[in-house]
């Protein structure tokens, strides 16, 4: 288990990848974000996007799942206090492969938080080397109790 004390500012990692299918995109959107450019290929073709695109929240959900499975499961994570940034930089289309990566941007451990500290953490998803989604969260991570 990695604790706050074990994690360095600037630590970067790539956690994995996931290819989104048209069926997955439509299924997610029908349940959670049923806008026409997410659920109807014909309507999407007529939209500013020129075709079907994934909901931004679908992209976040996929990135989050990969991050939890490949990083947070081994961190003494106690949750997050907030998101300070969430940006969808480019649309995600059927067949796109999301590559999920992250970086520790900063750390703080105020005196009043004996049992934990805070990590400013940027999680991102890229397609063909270009970022399509970034989010910065303030993770609460348990400190090592020596």
PyMOL commands that set and color helices and strands:
alter all, ss='L'
color gray80, all
select helices_A, chain A and resi 4-6+22-32+36-39+41-46+56-70+72-74
alter helices_A, ss='H'
color red, helices_A
select strands_A, chain A and resi 12-19+77-88+97-108+116-127+130-142
alter strands_A, ss='S'
color yellow, strands_A
deselect
rebuild
show_as cartoon
